[in-house]
Amino acid sequence: MRRYLQRALFLFAACLSVLFVAGAASAAAPIIDAAEAKAAIARGALVWDVRATPLYRKGHVPGAINIGDIGVVLRNPVTEDFIDTAQIEKLLGQAGLDTTREIVVYADRGSPYAHFGRYALRYFGADKVSVLHDGIEGWQAAGGALETADATRPAIALKLVERPELAVNTEEVIARAKAGSAQIIDARTSGEYAGNDVRAIRGGNIPGAVNIPYEMNWKDPETAAKLARRLVPDNGGAALGSPEQLKALYARLDPNKETVVYCQSGVRAAETASVLETLGFKNIKVYDSSWLGYAARLDAPAANERFFNVGALNGRLAAMQRRIDELEKLVADLQTSRAAGAPK
């Protein structure tokens, strides 16, 4: 009898082991490096380059699929929410981007659009999706080859199934804000959070939200500003911060509690969501409509509230138009003067 019990326990343990290994094999790390991307490609992963097509054609990971700038092709230009699911099915299906396969998404180093691509795929049912955070620059630095010809794959009939558990809508966020018990991260700039930089009908932030700009996930959060002023030679500072740096950044939050992340339209929030997942946060939800959707609901409570001054904007536009008119007149007068002084 003891022998049968021992054998039964052994078989049970073996089954658990197989299930564990199978589960681990089916999972995909949220963020990977170039070496891990190469390994994924070697075992058959698809690659999605979410940059604008002209950038893609300058050089991309061999075999990478491209359907254009993800921030444009998958989103409504006014609300910046996803276009109809049927349209997304058609776009991804025509490109052969099979959501049942393992997929690696990339753009430029540190680009939140790569993370938004991962979020989009996962929201529409994909399970095995990773972001090459170091992007095309990291790929090249690791000795990865580039190609310029468009990569094509056979079109597929794609049926996407939305997973609302990965997101929250405006009504749900308003309810959480009014309850005052939600753990919310605002991934926008400090100026947007404080209501000084108004990019919607009103500025401010969701009450109780903690402001952690998504660039804080980088080794050097000032990389973009430094590049604009030509203080650094490249975007190396946009590489992901160390595990210790990231743990310290989010140390005030509870990884076991539901965490809602938002920004202006869901893109920057997607990068923070990927980082939180690597840190072991259990229940992360992206508020895709983000501040654009929240600010438009005037019954939604807001801290640091400041309304957009349409009159002031119109005044600035009118002043700008007057300067343009003056410059055009000056150019016309100079051309007339030169024509009059030209030799006959």
C-alpha positions in Angstrom: 0.0 0.0 0.0 2.8 2.3 0.9 4.5 1.6 -2.5 1.3 2.6 -4.3 1.0 5.8 -2.3 4.6 6.7 -3.0 4.1 6.1 -6.7 0.9 8.1 -6.7 2.6 11.0 -5.0 5.5 10.8 -7.5 3.2 10.9 -10.5 1.3 13.8 -9.0 4.5 15.7 -8.4 5.6 14.9 -12.0 2.4 16.2 -13.4 2.7 19.5 -11.4 6.3 19.8 -12.7 5.1 19.4 -16.3 2.3 21.9 -15.8 4.7 24.4 -14.3 7.3 24.0 -17.1 4.5 24.3 -19.7 3.2 27.4 -18.1 6.6 29.0 -17.9 7.2 28.1 -21.6 4.0 29.8 -22.6 4.7 33.0 -20.7 6.7 35.8 -22.1 8.7 38.4 -20.2 7.2 41.8 -20.5 10.6 43.5 -21.3 13.5 41.8 -22.9 17.0 42.7 -24.2 18.5 42.2 -27.6 20.0 38.8 -26.8 16.6 37.6 -25.5 14.9 39.0 -28.7 17.4 37.0 -30.9 16.5 33.9 -28.9 12.8 34.5 -29.3 13.2 35.0 -33.1 15.3 31.8 -33.3 12.4 29.8 -31.8 9.9 31.3 -34.2 8.7 34.6 -32.7 7.2 37.2 -34.9 8.6 40.8 -34.8 6.5 43.9 -35.0 8.1 47.3 -35.7 5.6 49.9 -34.6 7.4 52.9 -36.0 6.3 55.0 -38.9 6.9 53.3 -42.3 9.6 55.7 -43.5 11.7 55.0 -40.4 11.1 51.2 -40.8 12.4 51.4 -44.4 15.6 53.0 -43.3 16.5 49.9 -41.4 14.6 47.3 -39.3 15.1 43.9 -37.7 15.1 41.3 -40.5 11.6 39.9 -41.0 9.9 42.6 -38.8 6.3 43.4 -39.8 5.2 47.0 -40.1 1.8 48.5 -40.6 2.8 52.1 -40.0 2.9 54.3 -36.9 0.9 52.5 -34.2 -0.1 55.8 -32.6 -1.9 56.7 -35.8 -3.1 53.5 -37.5 -4.8 51.8 -34.5 -6.3 54.9 -32.9 -9.1 57.4 -33.5 -7.4 60.7 -34.4 -9.8 62.7 -32.2 -10.4 60.6 -29.1 -7.1 58.6 -29.4 -9.0 55.5 -28.4 -8.7 52.3 -30.3 -10.5 52.2 -33.7 -13.2 49.5 -34.2 -12.0 46.0 -33.4 -13.0 44.8 -36.8 -10.7 47.3 -38.4 -7.8 46.2 -36.2 -8.5 42.6 -37.1 -8.2 43.5 -40.8 -5.0 45.5 -40.3 -3.2 42.9 -38.3 -4.6 40.0 -40.3 -3.4 41.5 -43.6 0.1 41.9 -42.1 0.1 38.3 -40.9 0.5 39.3 -37.3 -0.8 36.2 -35.7 -1.7 37.0 -32.1 -1.5 33.3 -31.1 2.2 33.3 -31.8 5.0 34.7 -29.6 5.6 38.3 -30.6 8.4 40.8 -30.0 7.5 44.5 -30.3 10.0 47.3 -30.7 10.4 50.9 -31.8 13.2 53.3 -30.8 15.0 52.9 -27.5 12.7 53.9 -24.6 9.7 54.6 -26.9 6.4 54.2 -25.1 4.8 53.2 -28.4 6.5 49.9 -28.3 5.0 49.2 -24.9 1.6 50.5 -26.2 2.0 47.9 -29.0 2.4 45.2 -26.4 -0.6 46.5 -24.4 -2.7 46.5 -27.6 -1.8 42.9 -28.5 -2.5 41.7 -25.0 -5.7 43.6 -24.7 -6.9 42.0 -27.9 -6.1 38.5 -26.7 -2.3 37.8 -27.3 -0.5 36.1 -24.4 3.1 35.8 -25.4 4.2 39.4 -26.1 7.5 41.1 -25.1 8.9 44.5 -25.7 12.5 45.1 -26.8 12.8 48.3 -24.7 16.2 49.1 -26.2 14.6 49.2 -29.6 16.4 49.3 -32.9 19.4 51.0 -31.3 19.8 48.1 -28.8 19.5 45.6 -31.6 22.2 47.2 -33.6 24.5 47.7 -30.5 24.2 43.9 -29.9 25.4 43.2 -33.5 22.0 42.6 -35.0 21.6 42.9 -38.7 19.2 45.3 -40.4 17.3 45.1 -43.6 15.5 47.8 -45.6 13.1 45.8 -47.8 9.5 45.5 -46.6 9.0 42.1 -44.9 5.8 40.4 -45.8 3.9 37.4 -44.4 0.8 35.6 -45.6 -2.4 37.2 -44.6 -4.5 35.4 -42.0 -8.1 35.5 -40.8 -7.8 37.0 -37.4 -10.5 37.0 -34.7 -9.6 39.3 -31.8 -11.2 38.9 -28.3 -11.0 41.9 -26.1 -9.8 41.4 -22.5 -11.4 44.2 -20.5 -9.7 42.9 -17.3 -6.5 44.6 -18.5 -8.1 48.0 -18.7 -10.6 50.4 -17.0 -13.0 52.8 -18.6 -13.9 56.4 -17.7 -16.9 55.4 -15.6 -14.8 52.9 -13.6 -12.1 55.4 -13.0 -14.6 58.1 -11.8 -16.0 55.6 -9.4 -12.6 54.8 -8.0 -11.6 58.4 -7.7 -14.8 59.3 -5.8 -14.3 56.3 -3.5 -10.8 57.6 -2.8 -9.3 54.1 -2.3 -7.7 53.4 -5.6 -4.0 53.1 -6.3 -3.5 55.3 -9.3 -0.3 56.3 -11.2 -0.2 59.4 -13.4 2.6 58.8 -15.9 2.5 62.3 -17.4 4.9 65.2 -16.8 4.8 67.1 -13.5 3.5 70.1 -15.5 0.5 68.2 -16.8 -0.2 66.7 -13.4 -0.1 70.1 -11.7 -2.5 71.6 -14.3 0.1 74.0 -15.7 0.4 72.2 -19.0 -3.2 71.8 -20.3 -3.6 69.4 -23.2 -7.3 68.7 -23.0 -10.4 70.7 -22.2 -9.1 71.1 -18.7 -5.8 70.3 -16.9 -5.1 68.7 -13.5 -5.1 65.2 -12.3 -7.3 62.4 -10.9 -7.6 62.9 -7.2 -5.2 60.7 -5.2 -3.1 59.8 -8.2 0.7 59.6 -7.6 2.7 61.4 -10.3 5.6 59.2 -11.6 6.5 60.4 -15.1 7.2 57.4 -17.4 10.7 58.7 -18.1 11.5 58.0 -14.5 11.8 54.4 -15.6 14.9 55.2 -17.6 18.5 55.3 -16.5 18.4 59.1 -17.2 14.9 60.6 -17.2 16.3 63.8 -18.8 17.5 62.0 -21.9 14.9 63.5 -24.3 15.5 67.0 -23.1 19.3 66.5 -23.3 19.0 65.2 -26.9 16.9 68.2 -27.8 19.7 70.5 -26.6 22.4 68.3 -28.1 23.9 67.6 -24.7 24.2 63.9 -25.3 25.3 62.0 -28.5 22.5 59.4 -28.4 19.5 58.1 -26.5 21.4 55.6 -24.4 20.0 57.2 -21.3 16.5 56.0 -22.3 17.6 52.4 -21.4 15.6 50.9 -18.6 16.8 51.7 -15.1 18.3 49.0 -12.9 16.0 46.7 -11.0 17.0 48.5 -7.8 16.2 51.9 -9.2 12.8 50.7 -10.4 11.9 49.0 -7.1 12.8 52.2 -5.2 10.8 54.3 -7.7 7.6 52.4 -6.9 8.4 51.4 -3.3 5.5 53.5 -1.9 2.9 51.3 -3.8 1.4 48.0 -2.9 2.1 45.4 -5.6 -0.8 43.2 -4.4 -3.3 46.0 -4.9 -5.1 46.9 -8.1 -3.0 49.6 -9.8 -4.5 51.9 -12.4 -2.1 53.7 -14.8 -3.0 56.7 -17.0 -1.4 59.5 -19.0 -2.8 61.7 -21.8 -4.0 58.9 -24.1 -2.7 55.6 -22.7 0.6 55.4 -24.5 3.0 56.5 -21.8 0.9 54.6 -19.3 1.5 51.4 -21.2 5.3 51.7 -20.6 4.8 52.1 -16.9 2.4 49.1 -16.9 5.2 46.9 -18.5 7.6 48.0 -15.8 5.2 47.3 -13.0 4.7 43.8 -14.4 8.4 43.2 -14.3 8.4 44.3 -10.6 5.7 41.7 -9.8 2.6 43.9 -9.5 -0.3 41.5 -9.7 -3.3 43.5 -11.0 -2.3 46.3 -13.4 -5.0 48.1 -15.4 -4.3 50.7 -18.1 -6.8 53.6 -18.4 -6.6 53.8 -22.1 -8.8 56.9 -22.6 -6.6 58.5 -19.9 -6.7 62.3 -19.2 -8.4 63.0 -22.6 -11.4 60.9 -21.7 -11.4 61.9 -18.0 -11.1 65.6 -18.5 -14.0 65.6 -21.0 -16.3 64.4 -18.3 -16.9 67.6 -16.4 -18.6 65.7 -13.6 -15.3 63.8 -12.9 -13.5 65.2 -9.8 -10.1 66.7 -10.6 -7.3 68.0 -8.5 -5.2 71.1 -9.7 -8.1 71.7 -12.1 -7.5 74.4 -14.7 -9.6 74.9 -17.8 -8.2 75.4 -21.2 -8.3 79.1 -22.2 -9.7 79.1 -25.7 -9.8 82.9 -25.9 -6.1 83.2 -25.0 -5.2 80.6 -27.7 -7.2 82.4 -30.3 -5.4 85.6 -29.4 -2.0 84.0 -29.8 -3.1 82.5 -33.1 -4.3 85.8 -34.3 -1.0 87.5 -33.3 0.9 84.7 -35.1 -1.1 85.2 -38.2 -0.4 89.0 -38.2 3.3 88.2 -38.0 3.0 85.8 -40.9 1.2 88.4 -42.9 3.9 91.0 -42.1 6.7 88.6 -43.1 4.9 87.7 -46.4 4.5 91.4 -47.2 8.1 92.0 -46.4 9.2 89.2 -48.7 6.9 90.5 -51.4 8.3 94.0 -51.1 11.9 92.7 -51.3 11.1 90.7 -54.4 9.5 93.7 -56.0 12.5 95.9 -55.1 15.0 93.4 -56.5 13.0 93.1 -59.7 12.9 96.9 -60.1 16.6 97.1 -59.6 17.5 94.3 -62.0 19.4 95.4 -65.2 17.1 95.8 -68.2 
